[in-house]
Amino acid sequence: MKVITEPSVYLIGSQDTEDEELHRFLEAEGVPNWHTDTHREPERLVEIAGRLCYMSFAKPRPGGNKAYIDHILEVGHGSVLEHAVFSLLITGVSRSLTHELVRHRAGFGFSQLSQRYVDESECAFVLPPVLLRTGYEKWLAFCEESKNLYKELSDSIEAKLGHIEDKTLRRKKAREASRSVLPNCTETKLFVTGNARAWRHFIELRGSIHADAEMQRLATAVLKKLQGAAPNIFGDYQITEDGVSTPFRKV
């Protein structure tokens, strides 16, 4: 039986800038020579959006894109961060975690593995961090028992639904009933798209030492991935023994 102790986070997508359309706009506004020193599209979009608010293309702030975004964070002009979007594919997290994660509705979109269509006979389980120190053997035995019961129920129910000719429908009905015996620690996979402001809110709230331990572990993994993708947007965060911290909270 597979036991998971760390989540996996994959950056699947962000946006591209249409250079030709941007150049058309800049020419029409009389600032055709504006450019930014970042080659990272999310950082570029944030700067374009911010400069549009004040039409400051002709007055670049010294220090390039990083200095510009630092100022955005400092003054709390968080709305321009909503134009930078990141899509993450996340695995190795529990159903317990996703029940909390979907509470982050503003700025997020979610797609999650369906237990009605996916056979969970060989499912994995996510170990709550505290059980590394105590209770592991009992937890492991419970997960094994739940997994075996799921398989027995699924096979039995599907067999008793033999009068239903549609094989896919039989399996769906069997799985939707059998999943009820699987615990919250059953591993799941999901695809999450969120804008930079929403991700920052998630990181600050769930990266706290006071957050659920598994959620804090995910927030840290997400932060590391986004810092690699857009360091000027997420580089102000520090990971410490007391959780994630930043001088620019609630931007």
C-alpha positions in Angstrom: 0.0 0.0 0.0 1.3 3.4 -1.0 1.7 6.0 1.8 2.4 9.6 0.8 4.2 12.1 3.1 4.8 15.0 0.7 2.7 16.7 -2.0 3.8 17.2 -5.6 3.2 20.5 -7.3 3.5 20.9 -11.1 3.3 24.3 -12.8 1.3 23.5 -15.9 0.6 26.9 -17.3 0.6 30.7 -17.1 -0.1 33.3 -19.8 1.7 34.7 -22.8 1.8 38.4 -23.8 0.7 39.3 -27.3 3.7 41.5 -28.2 2.2 42.9 -31.4 -1.0 44.1 -29.7 1.0 45.6 -26.9 3.2 47.5 -29.4 0.1 48.8 -31.2 -1.2 50.2 -27.9 2.1 51.8 -26.9 2.5 53.4 -30.4 -1.0 54.8 -30.2 -0.2 56.3 -26.8 3.1 57.8 -28.0 5.4 55.6 -25.9 6.6 53.0 -28.5 10.0 52.5 -26.9 8.8 51.2 -23.5 10.1 47.8 -22.4 10.6 45.9 -19.2 13.7 44.0 -18.1 11.8 40.8 -17.1 11.2 37.9 -19.5 8.7 36.2 -17.2 5.2 36.7 -18.6 3.3 37.0 -15.2 5.7 39.7 -14.0 5.4 41.5 -17.3 1.6 41.5 -17.2 1.6 42.8 -13.7 3.8 45.7 -14.7 1.7 46.5 -17.8 -1.5 46.5 -15.8 0.1 48.7 -13.1 1.5 51.2 -15.5 -1.8 51.5 -17.3 -3.5 52.7 -14.1 -1.2 55.7 -14.0 -0.1 55.8 -17.6 3.5 55.7 -16.4 5.1 53.9 -19.4 7.1 57.0 -20.2 8.4 57.3 -16.6 10.0 53.9 -15.7 10.9 53.5 -12.1 14.6 52.9 -11.5 15.4 49.2 -10.7 13.3 47.6 -13.4 10.5 45.2 -13.0 11.5 44.0 -9.5 11.6 47.5 -8.1 8.2 48.2 -9.8 6.5 45.1 -8.3 8.1 45.7 -4.9 6.4 49.1 -4.9 3.1 47.5 -5.9 3.4 45.2 -2.9 4.5 48.0 -0.6 1.5 50.2 -1.4 -0.9 47.3 -1.5 -2.0 47.8 -5.1 -3.0 44.1 -5.2 -5.6 44.3 -7.9 -2.9 44.4 -10.7 -1.7 41.0 -9.4 -5.0 39.4 -10.4 -3.9 39.6 -14.1 -1.1 37.1 -13.5 -2.6 33.5 -13.5 -0.9 30.2 -12.6 -2.3 26.8 -13.2 -0.9 24.1 -10.8 -1.5 20.3 -11.0 -1.3 19.0 -7.4 -1.0 15.3 -6.4 -0.2 13.6 -3.1 -2.8 15.5 -1.0 -5.7 14.1 0.9 -9.5 14.5 0.5 -9.4 16.1 3.9 -7.1 18.8 2.5 -9.2 19.5 -0.6 -12.3 19.9 1.6 -10.6 23.0 3.0 -8.8 24.1 -0.2 -12.1 24.6 -2.1 -13.1 27.3 0.5 -10.6 29.5 -1.4 -13.2 30.4 -4.1 -12.3 34.0 -5.0 -9.8 34.0 -7.8 -9.6 30.2 -8.1 -10.8 27.4 -10.3 -10.7 23.7 -9.4 -10.9 20.4 -11.2 -10.5 17.2 -9.0 -10.2 13.5 -9.6 -13.7 11.9 -9.6 -14.1 8.8 -7.3 -17.3 8.0 -9.3 -15.3 7.4 -12.5 -11.9 6.4 -11.2 -11.3 3.0 -9.6 -9.8 3.5 -6.1 -8.9 -0.2 -5.5 -5.2 0.8 -5.6 -5.5 4.2 -4.0 -2.8 5.7 -1.9 -3.1 7.4 1.5 -1.7 10.6 2.8 -0.1 10.3 6.2 -1.0 13.2 8.6 2.4 14.6 9.7 1.7 14.1 13.5 1.3 10.3 12.8 4.9 10.1 11.9 5.6 10.3 15.6 2.7 8.3 17.1 -0.2 6.1 16.0 1.3 5.1 12.6 0.7 1.4 12.8 -2.9 1.7 13.8 -3.5 4.3 11.1 -1.8 2.0 8.5 -4.0 -1.0 9.5 -7.2 1.1 9.3 -6.2 2.3 5.8 -5.5 -1.2 4.6 -8.9 -2.4 6.0 -10.7 0.5 4.3 -9.0 -0.2 1.0 -10.0 -3.9 1.1 -13.6 -3.1 2.1 -13.8 -0.7 -0.9 -12.7 -3.4 -3.3 -15.1 -6.0 -1.8 -18.1 -3.6 -1.9 -17.3 -2.4 -5.4 -17.1 -5.9 -6.9 -20.2 -7.1 -5.0 -22.3 -4.1 -6.0 -21.3 -4.3 -9.6 -22.1 -8.0 -9.7 -25.6 -7.4 -8.3 -26.2 -4.7 -10.9 -25.8 -7.2 -13.7 -29.3 -6.3 -15.0 -27.9 -2.9 -16.1 -26.6 -3.4 -19.6 -24.4 -0.2 -19.6 -21.1 -1.4 -18.1 -19.9 2.2 -17.5 -23.1 3.0 -15.5 -22.7 -0.2 -13.4 -19.2 0.7 -12.5 -20.1 4.3 -11.7 -22.9 3.2 -9.4 -20.6 0.7 -7.6 -17.8 3.2 -7.1 -20.1 6.0 -5.9 -21.4 3.8 -3.2 -18.1 2.1 -2.3 -16.2 5.3 -1.9 -18.2 6.0 1.3 -15.9 3.7 3.2 -12.7 5.4 2.2 -11.2 7.7 4.8 -10.5 11.5 4.4 -6.8 10.6 4.1 -7.3 9.0 0.7 -5.0 10.6 -1.8 -6.5 12.7 -4.6 -5.3 14.8 -7.5 -6.5 18.2 -8.6 -5.9 21.0 -11.1 -6.0 24.5 -9.6 -5.9 27.8 -11.5 -5.5 31.0 -9.5 -4.4 34.5 -10.0 -1.3 35.8 -8.2 -3.3 37.8 -5.6 -5.4 34.7 -4.7 -2.2 32.5 -4.5 -0.6 35.1 -2.2 -3.7 35.0 0.1 -3.6 31.2 0.1 0.1 31.1 0.9 -0.2 33.6 3.8 -3.3 32.0 5.3 -2.3 28.3 4.9 1.5 28.7 5.2 1.0 29.9 8.8 2.1 27.6 11.7 -1.5 27.8 12.9 -2.8 26.2 9.7 -3.6 22.5 9.3 -0.2 20.7 9.1 -0.8 19.1 5.7 -2.2 22.3 4.3 0.9 24.2 5.6 3.1 21.6 3.8 1.2 22.2 0.5 1.4 26.0 0.9 5.2 25.8 1.3 5.4 23.6 -1.8 3.2 25.9 -3.8 5.3 28.9 -2.7 8.6 27.3 -3.8 7.1 26.5 -7.2 5.7 30.0 -7.7 8.9 31.7 -6.5 10.7 29.8 -9.3 8.1 31.0 -11.9 7.8 34.6 -10.8 10.4 35.6 -8.2 9.5 39.3 -8.4 5.9 38.5 -7.4 6.6 35.9 -4.7 10.2 36.6 -3.7 9.2 38.6 -0.6 8.1 35.5 1.3 10.4 33.7 3.7 10.0 30.2 5.0 10.9 30.0 8.7 10.2 27.6 11.6 7.2 29.7 12.4 5.7 29.3 8.9 5.6 31.6 5.9 6.2 35.3 6.5 6.3 38.5 4.4 6.6 42.2 5.1 3.8 42.8 2.5 0.8 41.0 4.0 -2.7 41.1 2.6 -1.8 42.8 -0.7 
